[in-house]
Amino acid sequence: MGMVKTDSSKLTFPGHLGTDLAPRRMDIVKFLMICMVLLTVVSIFHVWSRFRLIELNLQIGESSRQLKELEQEQKRLKLEAESLKTPARIEIIAKRDLGMIVPQEQQVILVK
């Protein structure tokens, strides 16, 4: 068997492969960088929106709790107002604090 001798200095690549490969790599790198930036922006927006959603849910819960407390306070105040308007209480205050008495029959004048 014979030995085959090759001279590596004579091997050359076609010119269009060497010059065409570098711009393609740069285009791919630019495309990947743009994709990374977009992915980062979308990820940050997603995290921010989730954080904002949680924050708003907490505010809604706090507002609901305050609303229930205020409704209970309103019911209590309505009940107190009704109890303060009773005729028996008004009569006691009129007699005790203001010194008023029930008028006699001769003190009443009917106006027509």
ZAROKE-33015 format. One line per field, with one value per atom (N, C-alpha, C): residue number from 1; x, y, z; residue in three letters; atom name. Coordinates in steps of 0.02 Angstrom, whole numbers, padded with zeros to 5 digits. Layout:
N
k: c(NUM ...)
x: c(X ...)
y: c(Y ...)
z: c(Z ...)
r: c(ala ...)
a: c(CA ...)
END
This chain:
112
k: c(1 1 1 2 2 2 3 3 3 4 4 4 5 5 5 6 6 6 7 7 7 8 8 8 9 9 9 10 10 10 11 11 11 12 12 12 13 13 13 14 14 14 15 15 15 16 16 16 17 17 17 18 18 18 19 19 19 20 20 20 21 21 21 22 22 22 23 23 23 24 24 24 25 25 25 26 26 26 27 27 27 28 28 28 29 29 29 30 30 30 31 31 31 32 32 32 33 33 33 34 34 34 35 35 35 36 36 36 37 37 37 38 38 38 39 39 39 40 40 40 41 41 41 42 42 42 43 43 43 44 44 44 45 45 45 46 46 46 47 47 47 48 48 48 49 49 49 50 50 50 51 51 51 52 52 52 53 53 53 54 54 54 55 55 55 56 56 56 57 57 57 58 58 58 59 59 59 60 60 60 61 61 61 62 62 62 63 63 63 64 64 64 65 65 65 66 66 66 67 67 67 68 68 68 69 69 69 70 70 70 71 71 71 72 72 72 73 73 73 74 74 74 75 75 75 76 76 76 77 77 77 78 78 78 79 79 79 80 80 80 81 81 81 82 82 82 83 83 83 84 84 84 85 85 85 86 86 86 87 87 87 88 88 88 89 89 89 90 90 90 91 91 91 92 92 92 93 93 93 94 94 94 95 95 95 96 96 96 97 97 97 98 98 98 99 99 99 100 100 100 101 101 101 102 102 102 103 103 103 104 104 104 105 105 105 106 106 106 107 107 107 108 108 108 109 109 109 110 110 110 111 111 111 112 112 112)
x: c(00041 00000 00044 00020 00060 00037 00082 00066 00049 -00008 -00032 -00007 00024 00050 00008 -00013 -00052 -00017 -00022 00008 -00048 -00049 -00103 -00099 -00044 -00038 -00077 -00094 -00131 -00206 -00230 -00302 -00328 -00379 -00410 -00485 -00517 -00590 -00615 -00672 -00700 -00709 -00701 -00702 -00770 -00824 -00890 -00907 -00878 -00893 -00861 -00800 -00765 -00792 -00809 -00834 -00908 -00945 -01017 -01035 -00992 -01006 -01005 -00960 -00953 -01015 -01043 -01103 -01163 -01167 -01222 -01217 -01155 -01145 -01165 -01147 -01165 -01240 -01274 -01347 -01379 -01353 -01379 -01367 -01308 -01293 -01339 -01350 -01396 -01467 -01489 -01556 -01563 -01512 -01515 -01514 -01476 -01474 -01541 -01572 -01639 -01689 -01685 -01730 -01719 -01657 -01642 -01669 -01660 -01685 -01762 -01794 -01867 -01891 -01858 -01876 -01868 -01815 -01803 -01858 -01875 -01927 -01994 -02011 -02074 -02074 -02019 -02014 -02022 -01989 -01996 -02067 -02099 -02169 -02214 -02202 -02242 -02235 -02174 -02163 -02195 -02187 -02217 -02293 -02323 -02396 -02421 -02385 -02405 -02399 -02344 -02335 -02391 -02408 -02462 -02529 -02541 -02603 -02608 -02554 -02554 -02566 -02533 -02542 -02614 -02645 -02715 -02762 -02748 -02789 -02785 -02727 -02720 -02760 -02758 -02796 -02871 -02893 -02964 -02985 -02943 -02959 -02964 -02917 -02918 -02980 -02997 -03056 -03120 -03123 -03181 -03188 -03132 -03133 -03158 -03132 -03154 -03228 -03252 -03323 -03366 -03347 -03386 -03388 -03330 -03328 -03372 -03371 -03412 -03486 -03503 -03574 -03598 -03555 -03574 -03581 -03537 -03541 -03605 -03623 -03685 -03746 -03748 -03804 -03809 -03751 -03750 -03775 -03754 -03776 -03850 -03876 -03948 -03989 -03965 -03999 -03997 -03940 -03934 -03979 -03983 -04026 -04099 -04119 -04188 -04204 -04155 -04168 -04170 -04133 -04134 -04198 -04234 -04295 -04359 -04354 -04414 -04450 -04515 -04554 -04543 -04535 -04526 -04460 -04408 -04344 -04348 -04380 -04386 -04426 -04478 -04519 -04478 -04438 -04396 -04346 -04314 -04266 -04301 -04360 -04397 -04415 -04438 -04457 -04396 -04346 -04288 -04241 -04221 -04169 -04198 -04256 -04283 -04338 -04359 -04411 -04479 -04493 -04558 -04608 -04673 -04727 -04780 -04824 -04880 -04928 -04951 -04995 -05064 -05092 -05160 -05210 -05270 -05321 -05333 -05331 -05342 -05282 -05224 -05165 -05163 -05206 -05206 -05254 -05231 -05273 -05276 -05334 -05342 -05345 -05308 -05305 -05337 -05385 -05420 -05398)
y: c(-00058 00000 00061 00105 00165 00219 00260 00314 00375 00408 00467 00528 00571 00631 00690 00732 00792 00853 00905 00967 01012 01025 01063 01137 01159 01230 01245 01193 01204 01201 01184 01181 01252 01269 01335 01326 01370 01369 01419 01405 01453 01521 01573 01641 01661 01637 01659 01630 01575 01547 01590 01609 01647 01717 01750 01819 01821 01770 01769 01748 01713 01686 01740 01787 01839 01884 01909 01951 01911 01847 01806 01799 01789 01783 01848 01903 01968 01978 01957 01962 01918 01858 01813 01841 01869 01898 01957 02000 02056 02032 01982 01954 01926 01888 01859 01913 01965 02020 02055 02067 02098 02053 01988 01941 01941 01944 01945 02009 02066 02129 02127 02103 02099 02051 01995 01946 01977 02015 02048 02099 02139 02190 02157 02105 02070 02038 02009 01979 02031 02087 02141 02166 02175 02196 02145 02081 02028 02029 02034 02036 02098 02155 02217 02211 02183 02177 02130 02076 02030 02064 02101 02138 02188 02224 02274 02240 02182 02145 02125 02100 02081 02143 02197 02259 02284 02280 02302 02256 02190 02144 02158 02176 02195 02258 02306 02368 02354 02310 02291 02258 02214 02181 02231 02278 02329 02373 02391 02433 02396 02331 02291 02288 02280 02278 02345 02400 02466 02477 02453 02460 02424 02362 02324 02360 02386 02422 02484 02520 02581 02564 02509 02487 02470 02436 02419 02483 02531 02594 02631 02629 02662 02630 02563 02529 02548 02551 02569 02640 02686 02756 02764 02726 02729 02704 02650 02623 02673 02705 02756 02816 02837 02894 02877 02816 02795 02794 02771 02769 02840 02886 02955 02992 02969 03002 02977 02931 02904 02959 02960 03012 03010 02951 02946 02981 02971 03002 03078 03100 03173 03204 03171 03197 03201 03150 03151 03209 03219 03274 03341 03347 03411 03427 03378 03390 03401 03358 03360 03419 03425 03474 03543 03545 03610 03636 03596 03618 03626 03590 03595 03549 03568 03526 03519 03470 03460 03518 03553 03612 03592 03637 03628 03644 03624 03633 03707 03750 03821 03855 03822 03850 03836 03791 03772 03817 03846 03888 03855 03840 03809 03864 03855 03903 03870 03907 03879 03913)
z: c(00000 00000 00000 -00038 -00044 00003 00019 00064 00024 00046 00010 00047 00011 00040 00018 00067 00048 00076 00040 00061 00088 00154 00185 00166 00143 00125 00061 00024 -00038 -00027 00035 00047 00056 00021 00027 00027 00063 00065 00013 -00013 -00060 -00027 -00063 -00037 -00008 -00035 -00012 00056 00076 00142 00197 00190 00241 00250 00198 00201 00218 00202 00212 00284 00317 00383 00438 00435 00487 00490 00436 00441 00468 00450 00477 00552 00576 00648 00683 00654 00684 00685 00631 00628 00681 00690 00740 00810 00822 00887 00901 00851 00859 00873 00836 00846 00917 00939 01006 01060 01050 01098 01102 01044 01043 01078 01066 01099 01175 01197 01268 01300 01267 01294 01298 01245 01246 01300 01307 01358 01428 01437 01502 01516 01466 01475 01490 01454 01466 01535 01555 01622 01677 01669 01719 01722 01665 01663 01697 01685 01715 01791 01815 01888 01918 01885 01910 01912 01860 01858 01913 01926 01979 02047 02056 02119 02128 02076 02080 02094 02065 02077 02150 02179 02249 02293 02276 02313 02311 02252 02246 02283 02283 02321 02396 02420 02490 02505 02460 02470 02469 02425 02422 02488 02513 02577 02634 02636 02688 02681 02620 02608 02628 02613 02633 02708 02743 02816 02844 02817 02840 02825 02768 02750 02801 02819 02868 02935 02956 03020 03018 02962 02957 02954 02921 02920 02990 03029 03097 03139 03130 03166 03146 03083 03060 03092 03096 03128 03201 03235 03306 03316 03272 03278 03263 03215 03200 03260 03291 03349 03407 03416 03469 03455 03392 03373 03386 03370 03383 03457 03496 03569 03598 03570 03595 03576 03526 03502 03536 03583 03614 03654 03651 03687 03763 03791 03864 03884 03847 03862 03855 03802 03791 03848 03872 03927 03992 04005 04065 04063 04005 03998 04005 03975 03979 04052 04089 04159 04203 04197 04242 04227 04164 04147 04131 04101 04078 04125 04172 04219 04187 04136 04102 04137 04131 04158 04105 04116 04070 04081 04028 04038 04065 04106 04132 04077 04088 04035 04021 04071 04060 04026 04024 03992 03917 03893 03822 03783 03730 03686 03618 03595 03528 03475 03423 03369 03308 03278 03219 03156)
r: c(met met met gly gly gly met met met val val val lys lys lys thr thr thr asp asp asp ser ser ser ser ser ser lys lys lys leu leu leu thr thr thr phe phe phe pro pro pro gly gly gly his his his leu leu leu gly gly gly thr thr thr asp asp asp leu leu leu ala ala ala pro pro pro arg arg arg arg arg arg met met met asp asp asp ile ile ile val val val lys lys lys phe phe phe leu leu leu met met met ile ile ile cys cys cys met met met val val val leu leu leu leu leu leu thr thr thr val val val val val val ser ser ser ile ile ile phe phe phe his his his val val val trp trp trp ser ser ser arg arg arg phe phe phe arg arg arg leu leu leu ile ile ile glu glu glu leu leu leu asn asn asn leu leu leu gln gln gln ile ile ile gly gly gly glu glu glu ser ser ser ser ser ser arg arg arg gln gln gln leu leu leu lys lys lys glu glu glu leu leu leu glu glu glu gln gln gln glu glu glu gln gln gln lys lys lys arg arg arg leu leu leu lys lys lys leu leu leu glu glu glu ala ala ala glu glu glu ser ser ser leu leu leu lys lys lys thr thr thr pro pro pro ala ala ala arg arg arg ile ile ile glu glu glu ile ile ile ile ile ile ala ala ala lys lys lys arg arg arg asp asp asp leu leu leu gly gly gly met met met ile ile ile val val val pro pro pro gln gln gln glu glu glu gln gln gln gln gln gln val val val ile ile ile leu leu leu val val val lys lys lys)
a: c(N CA C N CA C N CA C N CA C N CA C N CA C N CA C N CA C N CA C N CA C N CA C N CA C N CA C N CA C N CA C N CA C N CA C N CA C N CA C N CA C N CA C N CA C N CA C N CA C N CA C N CA C N CA C N CA C N CA C N CA C N CA C N CA C N CA C N CA C N CA C N CA C N CA C N CA C N CA C N CA C N CA C N CA C N CA C N CA C N CA C N CA C N CA C N CA C N CA C N CA C N CA C N CA C N CA C N CA C N CA C N CA C N CA C N CA C N CA C N CA C N CA C N CA C N CA C N CA C N CA C N CA C N CA C N CA C N CA C N CA C N CA C N CA C N CA C N CA C N CA C N CA C N CA C N CA C N CA C N CA C N CA C N CA C N CA C N CA C N CA C N CA C N CA C N CA C N CA C N CA C N CA C N CA C N CA C N CA C N CA C N CA C N CA C N CA C N CA C N CA C N CA C N CA C N CA C N CA C N CA C N CA C N CA C N CA C N CA C N CA C N CA C N CA C)
END
